[in-house]
Amino acid sequence: MNEHFGDYYWKNGKPYGKEKLAENVDTSYKIVADPYYKRISIEKYQDGNFSQLVYDSFLLDFRHLNSAEQAVWHRETLSESRDKRICLLRNQDDRAILTETLHFESNLCRLCQIHSIHGIHLSTHHMHYKTLNDSFDGVILFDCEDRPVMQKIYQFNEETQEFDHLLKEQWDMQYAQLTQGIPVHGKN
């Protein structure tokens, strides 16, 4: 039987529980994985009853969000307006796997919401730019509970107005809010 936790954090694309709790508290989380950690999910409980599925690696495995694996994905624009673009992502087999909704501010992508091909919200990327008075140029990936999964810091190319070279990746989010100023659910 899996234990219930009052909180969790992300490390290397995997969730870890904090604060073991009894099952019948106001809010708890259960991390469920097979023995080999091929598939991992996070279930949310309210008053001991299942409330929602927060994360399922079957739909989007955060452990695979590295540059090498993403390089084979293809993006197709489905619709576009001045401040919003909706795209379809296909994997290396040309299979439609995700949709992303990009929101723009000052011609820069500020927010990217990722959904399964079925429309289930999976994660949100928040983009940060020094030119927009942020403390760094880069991306923070949040899960559906607004908890940080990872942070990537880039060199920003003024000419192309895009992130250029990856400078640093942070995959241990246990202490991220203390060291990087990354907001954590219920804090900041």
Backbone as ProteinMPNN parsed JSONL, in Angstrom:
{"seq_chain_A": "MNEHFGDYYWKNGKPYGKEKLAENVDTSYKIVADPYYKRISIEKYQDGNFSQLVYDSFLLDFRHLNSAEQAVWHRETLSESRDKRICLLRNQDDRAILTETLHFESNLCRLCQIHSIHGIHLSTHHMHYKTLNDSFDGVILFDCEDRPVMQKIYQFNEETQEFDHLLKEQWDMQYAQLTQGIPVHGKN", "coords_chain_A": {"N_chain_A": [[0.841, -1.182, 0.0], [0.56, 2.201, -0.816], [1.866, 5.154, 0.697], [0.408, 8.123, 2.138], [1.021, 11.592, 1.637], [1.621, 14.88, 2.903], [2.693, 16.74, 1.283], [4.742, 17.179, -1.646], [7.695, 17.013, -3.719], [9.75, 17.658, -6.624], [12.382, 15.841, -8.144], [14.87, 15.285, -10.392], [12.924, 14.826, -12.348], [11.142, 13.109, -11.111], [8.571, 12.51, -8.7], [8.665, 13.054, -5.142], [7.575, 12.195, -1.921], [6.703, 14.215, 0.946], [6.341, 14.727, 4.441], [4.72, 12.437, 5.822], [1.4, 11.259, 6.152], [-1.768, 10.481, 7.751], [-4.399, 8.755, 6.057], [-6.892, 10.059, 5.996], [-6.858, 12.894, 6.092], [-7.326, 16.474, 5.472], [-6.139, 17.293, 2.902], [-4.187, 15.244, 0.88], [-1.483, 13.488, -0.76], [-0.766, 10.804, -2.931], [1.826, 8.887, -4.099], [2.267, 6.832, -6.762], [3.834, 4.072, -8.143], [5.203, 1.675, -10.447], [7.229, -1.275, -9.745], [9.638, -0.832, -11.139], [9.736, 1.802, -11.763], [8.78, 2.679, -14.241], [6.354, 3.743, -14.856], [4.802, 6.436, -13.302], [2.625, 8.014, -11.021], [0.735, 10.705, -9.508], [-1.652, 10.99, -7.104], [-4.315, 12.921, -5.855], [-5.938, 13.498, -2.783], [-8.873, 14.322, -0.961], [-10.052, 14.718, 2.218], [-9.623, 11.975, 2.621], [-10.709, 10.828, 0.353], [-10.422, 10.051, -3.106], [-9.537, 12.683, -5.246], [-8.361, 13.909, -7.581], [-6.274, 13.176, -10.445], [-3.065, 14.177, -10.404], [-0.667, 13.922, -11.766], [0.605, 11.885, -14.38], [2.879, 9.787, -15.674], [2.486, 8.366, -17.951], [1.073, 9.986, -19.697], [2.653, 12.316, -19.94], [5.943, 12.21, -19.477], [7.981, 13.631, -17.294], [10.648, 13.071, -16.91], [11.717, 12.744, -19.393], [12.099, 15.175, -20.573], [14.391, 16.331, -21.76], [16.959, 17.869, -23.742], [17.947, 16.175, -25.807], [15.943, 14.225, -26.285], [13.734, 15.79, -26.899], [14.429, 16.974, -29.256], [13.629, 15.513, -31.45], [10.956, 15.926, -31.704], [8.155, 17.288, -33.485], [6.615, 20.348, -34.404], [3.483, 21.714, -35.152], [1.615, 24.468, -36.193], [-1.609, 25.159, -35.179], [-3.502, 27.187, -34.762], [-3.406, 30.785, -34.699], [-2.981, 33.943, -33.194], [-2.485, 37.442, -32.395], [-1.519, 37.436, -29.716], [-1.532, 34.794, -28.928], [-0.904, 31.344, -29.551], [-1.672, 28.155, -30.78], [-0.422, 24.937, -30.794], [0.364, 21.735, -32.232], [2.053, 18.915, -31.113], [4.215, 16.456, -32.355], [5.634, 13.194, -32.071], [8.731, 11.332, -32.723], [7.741, 9.287, -34.289], [5.817, 10.456, -35.784], [3.426, 10.679, -34.488], [0.645, 12.286, -33.067], [0.993, 13.831, -30.01], [0.816, 15.805, -27.977], [-0.67, 19.001, -27.128], [0.084, 22.451, -27.232], [-0.428, 25.59, -25.766], [0.494, 28.714, -26.377], [1.199, 31.778, -24.847], [1.667, 35.214, -25.399], [3.658, 38.101, -24.585], [4.654, 41.3, -25.232], [5.697, 40.395, -27.68], [7.081, 38.131, -26.872], [7.139, 34.771, -25.779], [5.428, 34.032, -22.917], [4.073, 32.214, -21.376], [3.332, 28.766, -21.454], [1.04, 26.36, -21.904], [0.65, 22.955, -21.483], [-1.121, 20.28, -22.855], [-2.607, 17.017, -22.893], [-3.264, 15.032, -25.789], [-5.871, 14.544, -25.552], [-6.917, 16.666, -24.249], [-6.364, 17.05, -21.56], [-5.017, 18.926, -18.944], [-1.569, 19.1, -18.402], [0.878, 20.324, -17.692], [2.642, 23.446, -17.07], [4.651, 25.869, -18.565], [6.591, 28.527, -17.488], [7.961, 31.347, -18.835], [10.841, 33.351, -18.499], [12.352, 36.552, -18.726], [15.077, 38.695, -18.852], [14.874, 41.103, -20.18], [12.278, 41.751, -19.694], [12.32, 42.473, -17.124], [12.714, 40.286, -15.412], [14.518, 38.034, -13.224], [16.196, 36.263, -14.512], [16.991, 34.674, -17.689], [15.033, 32.284, -18.995], [13.283, 29.151, -18.357], [10.729, 27.808, -16.307], [9.306, 24.822, -15.408], [6.166, 23.793, -14.358], [4.075, 21.552, -12.527], [0.636, 20.311, -12.53], [-0.258, 21.124, -10.061], [1.005, 23.429, -9.6], [3.653, 23.18, -8.761], [7.165, 23.413, -8.914], [9.0, 21.656, -11.379], [11.316, 21.593, -12.891], [14.03, 23.797, -13.829], [15.355, 25.761, -16.406], [18.053, 27.647, -17.468], [18.893, 30.031, -19.816], [20.918, 31.514, -22.435], [19.934, 34.497, -23.832], [19.039, 35.39, -27.07], [19.219, 38.359, -28.513], [18.84, 39.166, -31.137], [17.292, 37.158, -32.501], [15.286, 36.988, -30.691], [14.877, 34.787, -29.029], [15.47, 31.979, -26.802], [18.767, 30.871, -26.6], [21.524, 29.386, -26.093], [21.717, 26.731, -23.766], [22.429, 27.298, -20.447], [22.303, 26.39, -17.814], [20.796, 23.771, -15.914], [18.32, 22.971, -13.557], [17.274, 20.399, -11.694], [16.624, 19.451, -9.217], [14.234, 20.138, -7.146], [13.653, 20.323, -4.481], [14.725, 22.196, -2.697], [14.458, 24.441, -4.182], [12.951, 26.838, -4.027], [14.27, 28.199, -2.061], [16.859, 28.586, -2.984], [16.764, 29.532, -5.627], [14.68, 31.286, -5.843], [12.339, 30.299, -6.861], [8.903, 30.005, -7.149], [6.877, 28.022, -4.995], [4.121, 25.852, -4.62], [1.61, 27.393, -2.79], [3.335, 29.174, -1.646], [5.406, 32.158, -1.821]], "CA_chain_A": [[0.0, 0.0, 0.0], [1.322, 3.438, -0.89], [1.623, 6.093, 1.789], [-0.093, 9.453, 1.815], [1.93, 12.661, 2.032], [1.038, 16.216, 2.953], [3.313, 17.551, 0.254], [5.718, 16.462, -2.471], [8.585, 17.85, -4.52], [10.29, 16.996, -7.812], [13.83, 15.705, -8.254], [15.208, 14.539, -11.609], [11.706, 14.463, -13.068], [10.347, 12.155, -10.338], [8.013, 13.094, -7.478], [9.018, 12.465, -3.854], [6.664, 12.641, -0.882], [7.176, 14.842, 2.182], [5.337, 14.781, 5.505], [3.794, 11.298, 5.815], [0.146, 11.575, 6.828], [-2.852, 9.508, 7.744], [-5.123, 8.827, 4.796], [-8.137, 10.808, 6.054], [-6.653, 14.317, 6.356], [-7.966, 17.369, 4.501], [-5.531, 17.12, 1.58], [-2.983, 14.411, 0.867], [-1.046, 13.033, -2.075], [-0.229, 9.446, -2.965], [2.693, 8.665, -5.257], [2.103, 5.435, -7.146], [4.791, 3.69, -9.193], [5.471, 0.246, -10.576], [8.518, -1.569, -9.099], [10.775, -0.385, -11.936], [9.529, 3.237, -11.998], [8.517, 2.991, -15.646], [5.18, 4.616, -14.843], [4.627, 7.086, -12.002], [1.506, 8.957, -10.972], [0.438, 11.364, -8.244], [-3.084, 11.104, -6.869], [-4.669, 13.872, -4.807], [-7.071, 13.066, -1.963], [-9.518, 15.296, -0.085], [-10.745, 14.016, 3.308], [-9.468, 10.538, 2.435], [-11.328, 10.39, -0.892], [-9.736, 10.45, -4.335], [-10.01, 13.956, -5.777], [-7.94, 14.057, -8.975], [-4.952, 12.72, -10.835], [-2.223, 15.359, -10.581], [0.409, 13.63, -12.722], [0.728, 10.508, -14.857], [3.991, 9.749, -16.627], [2.006, 7.778, -19.199], [0.652, 11.087, -20.563], [3.844, 13.144, -20.162], [6.964, 11.804, -18.52], [8.897, 14.758, -17.104], [12.036, 12.59, -16.976], [12.158, 12.759, -20.794], [12.122, 16.55, -21.095], [15.758, 16.795, -21.973], [17.159, 18.369, -25.109], [18.16, 15.097, -26.776], [14.681, 13.573, -26.639], [12.807, 16.757, -27.48], [14.905, 17.403, -30.58], [12.953, 14.762, -32.508], [9.548, 16.3, -31.773], [7.791, 18.233, -34.541], [5.557, 21.267, -33.983], [2.615, 22.254, -36.198], [0.729, 25.52, -35.7], [-3.019, 24.905, -35.484], [-4.143, 28.502, -34.862], [-2.498, 31.831, -34.235], [-3.434, 35.326, -33.132], [-1.397, 38.336, -31.999], [-0.964, 37.109, -28.41], [-1.755, 33.388, -28.576], [-0.685, 30.358, -30.61], [-1.935, 26.772, -30.376], [0.389, 24.045, -31.623], [0.293, 20.287, -32.059], [3.38, 18.304, -31.063], [4.287, 15.063, -32.822], [6.888, 12.538, -31.697], [9.568, 10.869, -33.837], [6.95, 8.384, -35.125], [4.808, 11.313, -36.389], [2.191, 10.502, -33.73], [0.224, 13.46, -32.305], [1.124, 13.454, -28.6], [0.503, 16.896, -27.06], [-0.927, 20.329, -27.67], [0.601, 23.514, -26.383], [-1.02, 26.898, -25.974], [1.516, 29.712, -26.069], [0.684, 33.123, -24.597], [2.746, 36.154, -25.661], [3.68, 39.445, -24.024], [5.722, 42.048, -25.911], [6.2, 39.481, -28.715], [7.842, 37.041, -26.261], [6.293, 33.758, -25.165], [5.496, 34.179, -21.462], [3.425, 31.076, -20.732], [3.015, 27.671, -22.362], [0.246, 25.329, -21.239], [0.743, 21.682, -22.186], [-2.269, 19.394, -22.676], [-2.576, 15.758, -23.63], [-4.007, 15.102, -27.04], [-7.273, 14.408, -25.147], [-7.326, 17.917, -23.631], [-6.071, 17.057, -20.124], [-3.905, 19.814, -18.62], [-0.463, 18.306, -17.872], [1.923, 21.157, -17.101], [2.731, 24.823, -17.541], [5.983, 26.461, -18.603], [6.649, 29.976, -17.323], [9.176, 31.877, -19.425], [11.355, 34.536, -17.821], [13.245, 37.329, -19.573], [15.677, 39.876, -18.219], [14.362, 42.286, -20.875], [10.975, 42.047, -19.091], [12.626, 42.707, -15.705], [12.82, 39.061, -14.617], [15.873, 37.868, -12.681], [16.99, 35.401, -15.39], [16.417, 34.274, -18.968], [14.853, 30.842, -18.963], [11.986, 28.5, -18.25], [10.425, 26.951, -15.166], [8.202, 23.905, -15.677], [5.332, 23.504, -13.199], [3.06, 20.513, -12.715], [-0.741, 20.812, -12.427], [-0.447, 21.687, -8.724], [1.885, 24.605, -9.583], [4.919, 22.883, -8.091], [8.227, 23.408, -9.926], [9.582, 20.365, -11.752], [12.688, 21.888, -13.303], [14.327, 25.142, -14.31], [16.445, 25.853, -17.373], [18.521, 29.016, -17.672], [19.443, 30.144, -21.169], [21.412, 32.774, -22.977], [18.889, 35.047, -24.686], [19.535, 35.965, -28.311], [18.484, 39.599, -28.782], [18.539, 39.263, -32.565], [16.181, 36.266, -32.848], [14.303, 37.079, -29.604], [14.639, 33.427, -28.547], [16.509, 31.397, -25.968], [19.809, 30.366, -27.474], [22.306, 28.296, -25.502], [21.378, 26.317, -22.408], [23.53, 27.582, -19.537], [22.198, 25.629, -16.566], [19.539, 23.08, -15.627], [18.088, 22.655, -12.153], [16.272, 19.325, -11.642], [16.326, 19.131, -7.82], [13.36, 21.232, -6.73], [13.356, 20.228, -3.054], [15.092, 23.449, -2.062], [14.52, 25.436, -5.251], [12.41, 28.129, -3.624], [15.238, 28.866, -1.201], [18.094, 28.918, -3.685], [16.567, 30.173, -6.926], [13.518, 32.162, -5.846], [11.266, 29.675, -7.626], [7.715, 29.866, -6.305], [6.382, 26.686, -4.731], [2.694, 25.844, -4.292], [1.237, 27.963, -1.511], [4.385, 30.066, -1.146], [5.843, 33.271, -2.692]], "C_chain_A": [[0.887, 1.247, 0.0], [0.901, 4.39, 0.223], [1.076, 7.411, 1.261], [0.865, 10.482, 2.39], [1.184, 13.986, 2.043], [1.56, 17.119, 1.865], [4.251, 16.655, -0.558], [6.584, 17.482, -3.195], [9.114, 17.002, -5.669], [11.812, 16.97, -7.758], [14.11, 14.789, -9.445], [13.971, 14.022, -12.341], [10.83, 13.449, -12.371], [9.81, 12.837, -9.076], [8.446, 12.316, -6.235], [8.094, 13.048, -2.793], [7.384, 13.257, 0.3], [6.018, 14.802, 3.174], [4.334, 13.64, 5.402], [2.581, 11.618, 6.672], [-0.767, 10.359, 6.898], [-3.678, 9.754, 6.484], [-6.31, 9.791, 4.819], [-7.975, 12.279, 6.433], [-7.307, 15.149, 5.259], [-7.45, 17.14, 3.085], [-4.285, 16.267, 1.726], [-2.703, 13.977, -0.562], [-0.481, 11.626, -1.944], [0.58, 9.303, -4.249], [2.678, 7.174, -5.547], [3.062, 5.133, -8.3], [4.888, 2.176, -9.256], [6.864, -0.016, -9.989], [9.745, -1.037, -9.845], [10.713, 1.104, -12.266], [9.406, 3.576, -13.485], [7.333, 3.944, -15.756], [4.973, 5.121, -13.416], [3.405, 7.996, -12.089], [1.399, 9.555, -9.576], [-1.074, 11.517, -8.171], [-3.321, 12.072, -5.717], [-5.934, 13.387, -4.106], [-7.565, 14.225, -1.112], [-10.322, 14.499, 0.937], [-10.725, 12.499, 3.111], [-10.056, 9.985, 1.155], [-10.539, 10.899, -2.088], [-10.369, 11.712, -4.884], [-9.66, 14.1, -7.262], [-6.57, 13.431, -9.189], [-4.133, 13.962, -11.16], [-1.201, 15.134, -11.685], [0.348, 12.163, -13.111], [1.803, 10.495, -15.937], [3.597, 9.084, -17.939], [1.616, 8.871, -20.193], [1.806, 12.015, -20.922], [4.844, 12.805, -19.076], [7.995, 12.915, -18.415], [10.358, 14.334, -17.203], [12.595, 12.653, -18.396], [12.21, 14.158, -21.396], [13.538, 17.096, -21.155], [15.937, 17.14, -23.445], [17.272, 17.257, -26.143], [16.846, 14.47, -27.218], [13.699, 14.53, -27.284], [13.201, 17.159, -28.902], [14.184, 16.68, -31.713], [11.462, 15.071, -32.59], [9.34, 17.318, -32.882], [6.614, 19.073, -34.064], [4.815, 21.764, -35.216], [1.727, 23.323, -35.574], [-0.693, 25.228, -36.154], [-3.801, 26.207, -35.63], [-3.221, 29.536, -34.249], [-3.203, 33.182, -34.256], [-2.258, 36.165, -32.642], [-0.735, 37.909, -30.688], [-1.14, 35.656, -27.987], [-1.526, 32.485, -29.791], [-0.959, 28.97, -30.033], [-1.22, 25.86, -31.355], [0.129, 22.577, -31.267], [1.718, 19.758, -32.075], [3.284, 16.854, -31.488], [5.63, 14.478, -32.41], [7.627, 12.062, -32.938], [8.846, 9.894, -34.766], [5.833, 9.116, -35.868], [3.441, 11.142, -35.729], [1.883, 11.791, -32.97], [0.213, 13.089, -30.832], [0.674, 14.532, -27.624], [0.023, 18.113, -27.833], [-0.325, 21.333, -26.693], [-0.082, 24.815, -26.781], [-0.023, 27.921, -25.462], [0.862, 31.079, -25.93], [1.855, 34.098, -24.663], [2.528, 37.487, -24.962], [4.875, 40.152, -24.661], [6.448, 41.172, -26.93], [7.083, 38.362, -28.179], [6.873, 36.054, -25.622], [6.499, 33.809, -23.654], [4.995, 32.938, -20.732], [3.098, 30.032, -21.781], [2.297, 26.592, -21.567], [0.276, 24.07, -22.102], [-0.468, 20.821, -21.828], [-2.027, 18.087, -23.42], [-3.387, 15.945, -24.897], [-5.512, 15.013, -26.772], [-7.804, 15.669, -24.463], [-7.066, 18.005, -22.138], [-4.863, 17.946, -19.862], [-2.814, 19.014, -17.911], [0.595, 19.142, -17.17], [1.865, 22.561, -17.698], [4.185, 25.268, -17.485], [5.833, 27.974, -18.417], [7.994, 30.444, -17.865], [9.548, 33.19, -18.749], [12.39, 35.213, -18.722], [13.784, 38.513, -18.784], [15.157, 41.147, -18.871], [12.974, 42.683, -20.377], [11.093, 42.163, -17.568], [12.548, 41.454, -14.827], [14.27, 38.888, -14.181], [16.766, 36.984, -13.554], [16.268, 35.192, -16.706], [16.268, 32.76, -18.936], [13.42, 30.423, -18.727], [11.897, 27.751, -16.929], [9.2, 26.131, -15.545], [7.487, 23.615, -14.366], [4.365, 22.379, -13.527], [1.673, 21.133, -12.536], [-1.081, 21.384, -11.057], [0.437, 22.912, -8.521], [3.147, 24.386, -8.758], [6.007, 22.812, -9.159], [8.811, 22.012, -10.124], [11.046, 20.557, -12.13], [12.785, 23.321, -13.779], [15.48, 25.047, -15.298], [16.775, 27.331, -17.574], [19.265, 29.064, -19.003], [20.143, 31.476, -21.375], [20.329, 33.242, -23.936], [19.516, 35.724, -25.888], [18.663, 37.171, -28.66], [18.033, 39.696, -30.239], [17.325, 38.413, -32.951], [15.034, 36.343, -31.85], [13.893, 35.69, -29.089], [15.755, 33.012, -27.603], [17.489, 30.689, -26.876], [20.499, 29.158, -26.85], [21.857, 28.015, -24.08], [22.596, 26.524, -21.52], [23.507, 26.689, -18.3], [20.822, 24.982, -16.468], [19.476, 22.773, -14.147], [16.957, 21.627, -12.105], [15.944, 18.899, -10.214], [15.538, 20.297, -7.239], [13.018, 21.195, -5.247], [13.632, 21.543, -2.346], [15.112, 24.607, -3.054], [14.019, 26.803, -4.809], [13.386, 28.893, -2.75], [16.446, 29.356, -1.988], [17.876, 29.719, -4.974], [15.402, 31.151, -6.948], [12.367, 31.609, -6.659], [10.055, 29.525, -6.721], [7.298, 28.408, -6.191], [4.939, 26.817, -4.282], [2.446, 26.386, -2.882], [2.258, 28.926, -0.933], [4.713, 31.093, -2.222], [4.659, 34.039, -3.215]], "O_chain_A": [[1.86, 1.317, 0.75], [-0.259, 4.425, 0.633], [1.26, 7.761, 0.095], [1.441, 10.296, 3.462], [0.235, 14.185, 1.285], [0.954, 18.144, 1.551], [4.51, 15.51, -0.186], [6.245, 18.663, -3.272], [8.946, 15.782, -5.685], [12.449, 17.952, -7.377], [13.637, 13.653, -9.49], [13.976, 12.918, -12.884], [9.866, 12.965, -12.962], [10.505, 13.642, -8.458], [8.576, 11.092, -6.264], [7.855, 14.255, -2.769], [8.513, 12.887, 0.625], [4.853, 14.838, 2.781], [3.211, 13.848, 4.943], [2.702, 12.171, 7.765], [-0.568, 9.359, 6.209], [-3.647, 10.847, 5.919], [-6.703, 10.296, 3.767], [-8.878, 12.854, 7.041], [-7.778, 14.618, 4.254], [-8.223, 16.83, 2.178], [-3.435, 16.525, 2.578], [-3.553, 14.08, -1.446], [0.196, 11.302, -0.968], [0.083, 9.564, -5.345], [3.029, 6.357, -4.696], [3.094, 5.849, -9.3], [4.686, 1.482, -8.259], [7.611, 0.934, -9.756], [10.787, -0.816, -9.229], [11.573, 1.606, -12.99], [9.867, 4.626, -13.931], [7.298, 4.825, -16.615], [4.968, 4.348, -12.458], [3.182, 8.662, -13.1], [1.897, 8.996, -8.599], [-1.696, 12.099, -9.059], [-2.604, 12.04, -4.717], [-6.878, 12.927, -4.749], [-6.77, 15.015, -0.603], [-11.178, 13.696, 0.566], [-11.71, 11.821, 3.405], [-9.921, 8.792, 0.884], [-10.05, 12.029, -2.09], [-11.592, 11.808, -4.98], [-10.526, 14.373, -8.093], [-5.817, 13.192, -8.246], [-4.465, 14.71, -12.079], [-0.901, 16.048, -12.453], [0.073, 11.301, -12.276], [1.649, 11.12, -16.986], [4.303, 9.225, -18.937], [1.804, 8.706, -21.399], [1.926, 12.45, -22.067], [4.617, 13.081, -17.898], [8.789, 13.123, -19.333], [11.216, 15.148, -17.543], [13.811, 12.619, -18.585], [12.351, 14.302, -22.61], [13.828, 18.185, -20.659], [15.136, 16.733, -24.287], [16.742, 17.388, -27.247], [16.655, 14.211, -28.406], [12.907, 14.121, -28.134], [12.36, 17.638, -29.662], [14.136, 17.191, -32.832], [10.77, 14.535, -33.456], [10.23, 18.112, -33.185], [5.716, 18.563, -33.394], [5.429, 22.181, -36.199], [1.142, 23.089, -34.516], [-0.959, 25.069, -37.346], [-4.656, 26.328, -36.507], [-2.378, 29.228, -33.406], [-3.919, 33.518, -35.2], [-1.151, 35.648, -32.49], [0.486, 38.008, -30.557], [-0.924, 35.317, -26.823], [-1.907, 32.823, -30.912], [-0.524, 28.655, -28.925], [-1.376, 25.978, -32.571], [-0.271, 22.245, -30.151], [2.504, 20.113, -32.954], [2.401, 16.117, -31.051], [6.642, 15.178, -32.398], [7.215, 12.343, -34.064], [9.277, 9.688, -35.9], [4.996, 8.481, -36.51], [2.414, 11.427, -36.344], [2.76, 12.336, -32.3], [-0.479, 12.154, -30.429], [0.192, 14.207, -26.54], [0.272, 18.245, -29.031], [-0.242, 21.085, -25.49], [-0.285, 25.101, -27.961], [0.267, 27.984, -24.268], [0.073, 31.492, -26.781], [2.905, 33.857, -24.068], [1.4, 37.941, -24.771], [5.992, 39.636, -24.624], [7.675, 41.21, -27.025], [7.772, 37.703, -28.958], [5.895, 36.459, -24.994], [7.62, 33.646, -23.171], [5.429, 32.642, -19.619], [2.638, 30.366, -22.873], [2.875, 25.984, -20.666], [-0.031, 24.11, -23.294], [-0.8, 20.653, -20.654], [-1.336, 18.052, -24.438], [-4.116, 16.926, -25.037], [-6.327, 15.354, -27.629], [-8.988, 15.748, -24.134], [-7.512, 18.959, -21.502], [-3.808, 17.76, -20.469], [-3.092, 18.326, -16.93], [1.152, 18.714, -16.159], [1.16, 22.828, -18.671], [4.867, 25.067, -16.479], [5.043, 28.617, -19.108], [9.044, 29.991, -17.408], [8.69, 34.026, -18.464], [13.19, 34.553, -19.385], [13.032, 39.237, -18.132], [15.01, 42.167, -18.199], [12.532, 43.809, -20.602], [10.124, 41.981, -16.831], [12.335, 41.562, -13.619], [15.159, 39.542, -14.728], [17.981, 36.96, -13.352], [15.081, 35.493, -16.829], [17.26, 32.036, -18.857], [12.481, 31.205, -18.87], [12.867, 27.137, -16.485], [8.178, 26.681, -15.956], [8.118, 23.235, -13.38], [3.893, 22.262, -14.658], [1.553, 22.351, -12.404], [-2.097, 22.063, -10.911], [0.601, 23.38, -7.395], [3.647, 25.316, -8.125], [5.792, 22.208, -10.21], [9.078, 21.289, -9.164], [11.906, 19.772, -11.733], [11.786, 23.97, -14.09], [16.46, 24.341, -15.058], [15.891, 28.153, -17.818], [20.145, 28.247, -19.274], [19.982, 32.422, -20.603], [19.857, 32.464, -24.765], [20.424, 36.541, -25.74], [17.507, 37.017, -29.054], [16.97, 40.244, -30.533], [16.429, 38.891, -33.647], [13.943, 35.836, -32.109], [12.731, 35.45, -28.76], [16.836, 33.602, -27.594], [17.094, 29.991, -27.81], [20.079, 28.022, -27.073], [21.643, 28.933, -23.288], [23.67, 25.992, -21.799], [24.555, 26.281, -17.799], [19.817, 25.56, -16.881], [20.47, 22.361, -13.55], [15.814, 21.943, -12.435], [15.065, 18.059, -10.018], [16.113, 21.325, -6.881], [12.17, 21.966, -4.797], [12.857, 21.96, -1.485], [15.722, 25.643, -2.785], [14.601, 27.822, -5.179], [13.333, 30.122, -2.702], [16.994, 30.418, -1.693], [18.739, 30.508, -5.359], [15.157, 31.786, -7.974], [11.505, 32.366, -7.104], [10.171, 28.97, -5.629], [7.355, 27.655, -7.163], [4.578, 27.797, -3.631], [3.01, 25.889, -1.907], [2.061, 29.444, 0.166], [4.348, 30.926, -3.386], [4.829, 35.004, -3.96]]}, "name": "protein", "num_of_chains": 1, "seq": "MNEHFGDYYWKNGKPYGKEKLAENVDTSYKIVADPYYKRISIEKYQDGNFSQLVYDSFLLDFRHLNSAEQAVWHRETLSESRDKRICLLRNQDDRAILTETLHFESNLCRLCQIHSIHGIHLSTHHMHYKTLNDSFDGVILFDCEDRPVMQKIYQFNEETQEFDHLLKEQWDMQYAQLTQGIPVHGKN"}
